[in-house]
Amino acid sequence: MKYSCFMTGPENTSDPASYRLHDRLGFRVSRLAAVMRASLDAELSQLGLTRLEWCVLASIALEGITAPSGIAENIGITKGWLVQNLTEGDGRARAITLTGAGQYLLARARVLVDAHQARFLDKLDPQAAAHFLSALDTLLEGVHDRFDDP
């Protein structure tokens, strides 16, 4: 195994000192995610937003996802930032767009979200950041895309 020095499988169980929780990939990635999540929660709360609400605003306005089913399977956002519009040609289809208040909030939140990401990625030189993001993509290949906690 290429990275067996980082493993604690049967080959390394005879030496309890070979296991260090803080050296484990899962621990490190989980810890980084928890730190990033908590700090983003704090920043978005200044705008009265949760991460989930930010994800909805960004999905609609920045990624162009306008079908309710495409945004999420029942997001329950009712704060007056979204409007359902019938789409042309099909009276049954609905597209979700942002209200003026939603657009204003999105613009303010985007500044916070971009600065938040930069605060972490700027610790790496551009090449290292690109390699890190590429490595994360590789590790996530084949992983189900639905998250319980976006």
Protein Blocks (a to p, Z undefined) as FASTA:
>chain_A
ZZlmmpccfklmmmmklpcfklpmklmmmmmmmmmmmmmmmmmmmnopafklmmmmmmmm
mnopabfklmpgceopaghpaccdddehiakbccddddfklmmmmmmmmmmmmmmmmmmm
mmpcfklmmmmmmmmmmmmgoiafbdfbZZ
